[in-house]
Amino acid sequence: MLLFPVAVAPSEHNIRLLTDMGFSRARAVNALRRTGDNVETATTFLLQEDPEEVAAAERDGDSSGGASSQEEEDAGDMRGQ
């Protein structure tokens, strides 16, 4: 479910805020993309995720909580800019 209709690249600052709260980078990037790079909304999104689904995704090797491989690559590309 995309909460924000226009794709917005998450800022490194906002990613850092979420990872400093204890969320994985992949989950932070995913949440920020879904919420238009809004930290408050992304935090709410992350806190409301079903813990069982997150745990299952992490067990299956998808620590993004739903982010695709392409999203992971894009996040890596943004770090290099």
Secondary structure as GFF3:
##gff-version 3
##sequence-region A 1 81
A	DSSP	alpha_helix	12	20	.	.	.	ID=ss1
A	DSSP	alpha_helix	25	34	.	.	.	ID=ss2
A	DSSP	alpha_helix	39	48	.	.	.	ID=ss3
A	DSSP	alpha_helix	51	59	.	.	.	ID=ss4
A	DSSP	alpha_helix	69	79	.	.	.	ID=ss5
###
